[in-house]
């Protein structure tokens, strides 16, 4: 009995390590501590069908209707998401279509994801929330290098977010310039 429990624990640990290796390149920040089967935090996965603006750490950024920061993923191609599987668990795609509230001046649209669902876009770039943002007004995902690329909060103007606006490692000039 003891050997079965030990074997099960070792197999679970190996599966977790393999999943972590596939979603976060060496030298990057670790994945959030939530288990791979835990549902996204309340408010992070749902878009509320409206995109609005908010000032977070001095930058005017896009948020969903509940006030959760919206992000772009540098490896995405225009109109194509490269965040699927485990990546999409930690960075839930914003379901589309969405509408613009006052202050949102860019072009909103949708793309078709590899699973067939519709994802909202801003100026052609797919939008995401971050499971690590646990309440409105946070931007803990800005500048993180996870799941094979850098994540940026999406600013209302489309310009790079100021260094340090919501994360310790914000890096203007990479990705799409958000």
N, C-alpha and C positions, 0 to 999 in steps of 0.2 A: 504494500500500500504506500509506504513511504517513497519507494522508487517511482511509482506512478505520479505522485504529487511532484516530486523533484523533476521528473522528465517533463511534465506538463508546464512547470514553471520555466524550465530552460527553453522549451519550444516557444512559449509565449514571449520570452525575452528576445530570442533570435528573430522572431517575426517582427517585433517592435523595432529592433535595431535595423533590420532590413528595410522596413518602411521609412524609418528616419533617414537612412543613408540615401534612399531614392528621392527624398524631397528636400534635402538641404545639403548643398555642396560643402566639402571640407573647408573649414575656415570661416563659415558663416554662422550667424546666430542660430541657436537651437530652436526646435519647434516648441510651440506652447506646451505646457505641462498637461493639458487636457488629454484624455484618451482619444484614440482614433475613432471610437464609436460614440463619443459624447455629442449631443446635438449642439449646434451653434448657440451662443448666448442669446438671451431674449433680445430681440430688436436688431441683431446684426445681420441676419439672413434676409429679412423682409425689406423690400424697398418702400412699401407704403404707397407706391405708384407716383410719388412726387419727389423731385430733386430740388433741394433748396440750398441756400448758402448760410454759412455760419463763420464767425471769426474764432479760430482756434490757434492759440499761441501766436497771435499777431497776423496770421494769414487768413484770407477769406477763401474758404474751401467749400467744396460741394459736400452735402450730406443727404441722407435719405430723409423721409418724412419724420422719422423718430429722432433725428439729430446725430446719427452715426456717420462718421467720416467715410467718404468714398475714395477708393484707391484705384490706381492703374498699375499694371504689371509691365515692366520694361521689356521682357521677352515677347509680349503679345505683338502680333502683326496688326496693322490697321484692319479692323473688321474681323479679326480672328483671335479667339482666346487660346492661350497656351497653358492655361491653368485648369487642370482636370483632376479627377480622382482625389487623392489625399490633399493636393493643393487646394482644390475647391472646397474641401471641408474647412480648412483654416481661413480661406479667403472666399467666402460665399459670393458667387456671382449675383449681381443685382438683377432680379427678374425684370424683363421688359414687357411691354413698353412702359415708359414713365413720362410724366409731364413736368414742365419747368415752372418753378415758383419765381417770384420777383427776384431779380439779381442774377439769374442763370441766363447768360447770354450766348453760350455755345450751342451747337447743334446736338440735340438728343436723337437717338435712334435705337435700333436693335440689330443684333446679329443672331444667327442660329448657331448654337453650341453643338459640339460633337454628339451630345446625347439627345439632340433635337429640340431642347428648350430654347426660349428666347432670352437673351441677355441685353440689358440696357447698355448704351454707349454714349460717350460724350466726345464730340468732334471725331467720331469714328473709333475711339478707343474703348474697349470693354471696361465696365465698372464693377468694382468689388467692395465688400465691407471686410472687416477683419475680426475674427473671433476673439482676439486679445483686447479689443475695445469693448469694455463691459458696461459702459454708460455713455450717453450722449456727450459730445464735446471732447472726446479723447481722440488722439491720433497716434497711438502706440505703434502702428504699423509703418509710419512714414520713414523711409530710408532703410528699412530692413532688407537684408539680402537673404531671402528664403525661397524655397521651392524652385531654385534655379535662376533667380534674378532679383532685381531691386524693385521694391514697392514704393510708390509715391502717392501722397495725398493729392487729389485733383483740385487745383485752384480754380476759382471762378473765371479768372482771366486767361487761364491756360499757361501762364508763366511758371517758372520754377518756384517752388515754395521756398521761403527764406531758410537759410541754414538754421537748424535747431528748432524749427517750427513744428513741434509735436513729436520729435524723436531725437535721440542723441547722435544719429548718423545720417542726417539728411544730406543728400549730395546733388545739388543743382547741376544740370548739364548732362545727366545720364537719362536713359529711357527716352520718353517723348518730350521732355522739357517741362513736365508738370512740376 
